[in-house]
Amino acid sequence: METPAGSTEVLQAQSPWTPAEGGFKGWLTVAASFVIQGLILGINFSYSVIYVELQRILDKDGVAETSYKTSLVGSLSLGTTFAFSILAGILNDLFSYRTTTIIGGCFCLVGMFSSSFLIHYVEALYFTYGILFGIGAALCFNPSLVVLGLHFKKRIGLVCGIVSAGSSIFTFWLPPALGAMIPAIGLDWTLRVVSFLMILIIVASFTFNVPDGANEGSERKKFELSKFLNKENWKRKKFVIWTICIPIALFGYFVPFVHMMKFISVNFPSEDGKIPLMCIGIASAVGRVAFGFISDYDRINRVMLQQFAIFSIGVLTMLLAAANPWVYIILIALGIGIFDGCYFSMIGPIAFDLCGPKGASQAIGFVSGLSAFSVTLGPTIAGKLFEMYNSYTVPFLVAGAPLILGACGMFTIILVCWLY
């Protein structure tokens, strides 16, 4: 007997697809995403090690304004990673998470490998390290986070925390590894070794399988830009406010990450500048898993958790300007790491909360893309301010202000929750 027309849709409405909450494929995807985020963000967050050596090379070559130009290379990489997250969100819906990540891995490999031949040409590094690697990182970061929603729902906070801890773990061991390789084999061969690691991204992306019944990219046959731009997200007041506050806060967010090594070499020349970065990395890993786990409780407001984390990083960044003795630097680095873990582990869950599973990919893409200008400009301006004042007091004070401002702006999201 024939089934009535539309019966399939009725059955689907009665029994909607839900994630399996794990399984072998689900946890394999978590492991792959952990490695991918660890590589792309760990390299970005460890740039201050490369910064010191690259500036030394440029100074030796007689290049002017080396602090500013060296900062710009790392800032462009971070900024491009954020800017092209918008494209990554659209490509996820147009093709697949796996395809987008493979393309991104190829960009990362080419960008990093070509940079190894251009360490004496900072303008070329703007393109190879800043743009090419940044595009690749964006195309890897977005799908490695959103794909988790195909396998988890109730534990989405925990798994996002575990995956985002990848960048923290890699930030813990990459600075000493890079610091050991650079004197031994030079910056050029160090970048080549890093480029070979990008192959792991391509391999890991093959685990990004779509579970049976999931509707990832179900309507891809005819490309219409308006069709793939999720307009429903922009009708959600809380999401719009979130996309305004986060870019404001991120203006100063990455200044400590980019400038930490230089700051230590100026203020504490006898100390190892890699130690605070390692402290940030390990504390961030703990924070990501811990806050991810905590956020899965029903009564926990994830927006407020992220708001508190941003505010705290702003205060700690300002305190960094006057921190003395050395033990205070370590304590501040641990604090920044813990709250950095909270901030990053909340990105995915908040996107799912505000926009739902269908809108999460582009929600993450757009909030990241709109932050690109801030992420690029913040560390670069900090480098310029250091050249003007020959001190990190003003740069760190300026960096902390937008973090506090953005956090205060997030009270509006809570107000909208109360009003509506």
BELLINJO-V454544 format. One record per backbone hydrogen bond with DSSP energy under -0.5 kcal/mol. NH is the residue of the N-H (numbers start at 1). CO is the residue of the C=O. E is the energy in kcal/mol with one decimal. If there is no record, write none. Layout:
nh={NH:NH}
co={CO:CO}
e={E:E}
This chain:
nh={7:10:11:12:13:14:15:21:22:23:26:27:28:29:30:31:32:33:34:35:36:37:38:39:40:41:42:42:43:44:45:46:47:49:50:51:52:53:54:55:56:57:58:59:60:61:62:63:69:70:71:72:73:74:75:76:77:78:79:80:81:82:83:84:85:86:88:89:90:91:92:93:94:95:100:101:102:103:104:105:106:107:108:109:110:111:112:113:114:115:116:116:117:118:121:122:124:125:126:127:127:128:129:130:131:131:132:133:135:136:137:138:139:140:141:142:144:145:145:146:147:148:149:150:151:152:156:159:160:161:162:163:164:165:166:167:168:169:170:171:172:173:174:175:177:178:179:180:181:182:183:184:185:186:186:189:190:191:192:193:194:195:196:197:198:198:199:200:201:202:203:204:205:206:206:207:208:209:211:214:218:220:223:224:227:228:229:230:231:233:234:234:235:236:237:240:241:242:243:244:244:245:246:248:249:250:251:252:253:254:255:258:259:260:263:264:265:266:267:268:271:273:275:277:278:279:280:281:282:283:284:285:286:287:288:289:290:291:292:293:294:295:296:296:297:300:302:305:306:307:308:309:310:311:312:313:314:315:316:317:318:319:320:321:321:322:323:323:328:329:329:330:331:332:333:334:335:336:337:338:339:340:341:342:343:344:345:346:346:347:347:348:349:350:351:352:353:354:355:356:359:360:361:363:364:365:366:367:368:369:370:371:372:375:376:377:378:379:380:381:382:383:384:385:386:387:388:389:390:396:397:398:399:400:401:402:403:404:405:406:407:408:409:410:410:411:412:413:414:415:416:417:418:419:420}
co={4:6:7:8:9:10:11:151:151:21:22:23:24:25:26:27:28:29:30:31:32:33:34:35:36:37:37:38:39:40:41:42:44:46:46:47:48:49:50:51:52:53:54:55:56:57:59:58:65:66:67:68:69:70:71:72:73:74:75:76:77:78:79:80:82:83:84:85:86:87:88:89:90:91:96:97:98:99:100:101:102:103:104:105:106:107:108:109:110:111:112:113:114:115:118:120:121:121:122:123:124:124:125:125:126:127:127:128:131:132:133:134:135:136:137:138:140:141:142:142:143:145:146:147:148:148:153:155:156:157:158:159:160:161:163:164:164:165:166:167:168:169:170:171:173:174:175:176:177:178:179:180:181:181:182:185:186:187:188:189:190:191:192:193:194:195:196:197:198:198:199:200:201:202:203:204:205:207:209:211:215:218:221:222:224:224:225:228:229:230:230:231:232:233:235:236:237:238:239:240:241:241:242:244:245:246:248:249:249:250:252:254:255:256:259:260:261:262:263:264:268:271:272:273:274:275:276:277:278:279:280:281:282:283:284:285:286:287:288:289:290:291:292:293:294:297:300:301:302:303:304:305:306:307:308:309:310:311:312:313:314:315:316:317:318:319:319:320:325:325:326:326:327:328:329:330:331:332:333:334:335:336:337:338:339:340:341:342:343:343:344:344:345:346:347:348:349:350:351:352:355:356:357:359:360:361:362:363:364:365:366:368:369:371:372:373:374:375:376:377:378:379:380:381:382:383:384:385:386:392:393:394:395:396:397:398:399:400:401:402:403:404:405:406:407:408:409:410:410:411:412:413:414:415:416}
e={-2.0:-1.7:-2.6:-2.4:-2.1:-2.1:-2.5:-1.0:-1.6:-0.5:-0.8:-2.4:-2.0:-2.0:-1.7:-2.1:-2.3:-2.7:-2.2:-1.9:-2.4:-2.8:-1.9:-2.3:-2.3:-2.0:-0.7:-1.2:-1.9:-1.4:-3.0:-1.1:-1.2:-1.7:-0.8:-3.3:-1.6:-1.3:-3.1:-2.6:-1.7:-2.2:-2.5:-2.7:-2.1:-1.6:-1.2:-2.5:-2.4:-2.8:-2.0:-1.9:-1.3:-1.2:-2.6:-2.8:-1.6:-2.1:-3.2:-3.0:-1.9:-1.9:-3.0:-2.5:-1.2:-1.1:-2.2:-2.2:-1.7:-2.8:-2.3:-1.3:-2.2:-3.2:-2.2:-2.0:-2.4:-2.3:-2.1:-2.7:-2.0:-2.0:-2.5:-2.3:-2.5:-2.9:-2.4:-2.5:-2.5:-1.5:-1.1:-0.5:-1.3:-1.8:-2.0:-0.5:-0.6:-1.7:-1.3:-0.7:-0.8:-2.4:-1.2:-2.3:-0.9:-0.6:-3.1:-1.7:-2.9:-2.2:-2.6:-2.1:-2.3:-1.0:-2.9:-1.7:-1.7:-1.0:-1.1:-2.5:-2.4:-0.9:-1.8:-1.6:-1.6:-1.8:-1.2:-2.4:-2.2:-1.9:-2.4:-2.7:-2.6:-1.3:-1.8:-0.7:-0.7:-2.7:-2.4:-2.0:-1.4:-1.5:-2.9:-0.7:-1.8:-3.7:-2.9:-1.6:-2.2:-2.7:-0.7:-1.0:-3.5:-0.8:-1.7:-0.6:-1.8:-2.2:-1.3:-2.2:-2.2:-2.2:-1.8:-1.2:-0.7:-0.9:-1.4:-1.5:-0.8:-1.1:-2.1:-2.8:-1.9:-0.5:-1.2:-1.8:-1.8:-2.5:-0.6:-1.9:-1.4:-0.5:-0.6:-0.6:-0.8:-1.4:-0.9:-0.7:-1.2:-0.6:-0.5:-0.7:-1.5:-1.4:-0.8:-2.1:-2.3:-2.1:-2.3:-0.8:-0.8:-2.5:-2.3:-1.2:-2.3:-2.5:-1.0:-1.4:-0.6:-0.6:-0.9:-2.3:-2.4:-1.3:-2.9:-2.6:-2.2:-1.7:-2.8:-2.7:-2.2:-0.7:-1.4:-0.7:-2.2:-2.4:-2.6:-2.3:-2.5:-2.3:-2.4:-1.9:-1.7:-2.6:-2.6:-1.8:-2.6:-2.7:-1.7:-2.3:-2.5:-2.4:-0.5:-1.1:-1.7:-1.6:-0.8:-1.8:-2.3:-2.6:-2.5:-1.9:-2.4:-2.3:-2.2:-2.2:-2.0:-2.1:-2.6:-2.4:-1.7:-2.2:-1.7:-0.7:-1.0:-1.2:-0.6:-0.6:-1.3:-0.8:-0.5:-1.7:-2.2:-2.6:-2.5:-2.3:-2.2:-2.9:-2.2:-2.4:-2.2:-2.3:-2.2:-1.6:-2.6:-2.5:-2.1:-1.1:-0.7:-0.6:-0.8:-0.6:-0.6:-2.6:-2.0:-2.3:-2.5:-2.9:-2.2:-1.7:-0.8:-1.1:-0.5:-2.0:-2.7:-2.0:-2.9:-2.3:-1.9:-2.6:-2.8:-0.7:-1.3:-2.7:-2.4:-2.5:-2.7:-0.7:-0.9:-2.9:-2.1:-2.0:-1.9:-2.9:-2.0:-1.7:-1.7:-2.6:-2.7:-2.0:-1.9:-2.8:-2.1:-1.7:-1.2:-0.8:-0.7:-1.9:-2.4:-2.9:-2.0:-2.2:-2.0:-1.0:-0.6:-1.6:-1.7:-0.8:-1.2:-2.2:-2.3:-1.9:-1.8:-2.4:-2.6}
